[in-house]
Amino acid sequence: MRAVRGAITVAEDSPRQIAAATRRLVGELLVRNGLERDAVISLMFTCSPDLTSDTPALALREEGWEVPALCAADTAWSGAPARTVRVLAHVTSCGPLAPVYLGDSAPTRPAQSPA
């Protein structure tokens, strides 16, 4: 088992937008890493605190995904990107895995300057 990360920004806090962004993010994660849907073991999602109208796991469940998925609220921090869905996908894969960042999402949080 291996894990790969990804993130996407959502245009607005609505169930339709969260569902569309989630499908796009997970779809791109599979395509860019040459994975089939059955390679996904589980998904861990976080949403920025400003996304409250729906959860990514529910959006995928409504699309027929039957993989275990968990959602949590991302930690609020100074400078955090707004309206962001993040995923940590646990997959079966032997090849290299590349993270996927879509929209205005960022691969990492900015380094904190020393105090």
KALIN-V868861 format. One record per helix or strand of 2 or more residues. SS is the DSSP state (H for helix, E for strand). FROM is the first residue (numbers start at 0). TO is the last residue. If there is no record, write none. Layout:
# KALIN-V868861
<<SS,FROM,TO> <SS,FROM,TO>>
This chain:
# KALIN-V868861
<<E,1,8> <H,14,31> <H,36,38> <E,39,46> <H,55,61> <E,67,72> <E,83,90> <E,99,101>>
